[in-house]
Amino acid sequence: MADMRQAFPSEYLSAKDIKETGPQKVTISAVTSEQVRGDHGLEDKWVLSFEGCRKRLILNVTNNNACIDAFGYESNDWLGQVVKLFTIDVQFGGKMVLGLRIKTDLEEAVSDVQDKKEKHQAVDESSIPF
């Protein structure tokens, strides 16, 4: 028998990916604007790429604001920052669904801004399954 969860693979991360693996620490390697298929055809969306990951994350308002609060408005300042991806129940369209969220360490982000010479610890890429 086939695992039908794999019937329609996506190049983008979903809450299901993280639910299966558990929370993951990842390092932001790129922030790009891309056209992705949405409810109203192709839409321009901001997308995060992560070191050692083949899937990328389409930013929503909540995750974008978490990165802005931690790393600032300039997306170049997000590169090299370590974030934690996790899932949480959220309300969407009047129903509770599983959402994917970004957690940042604000204290670490503040100290990084104050001392640009300090670097984050590298993430072990072999532990990232997606």
Secondary structure, DSSP 8 states (H G I E B T S, - for coil): ---GGGSS--SB--HHHHHHH--EEEEEEEEEEEEEEETTEEEEEEEEEETT-SSBEE--HHHHHHHHHHH-S-GGGGTT-EEEEEEEEEEETTEEEEEEEEE--HHHHHHHHH-TT-------GGG---
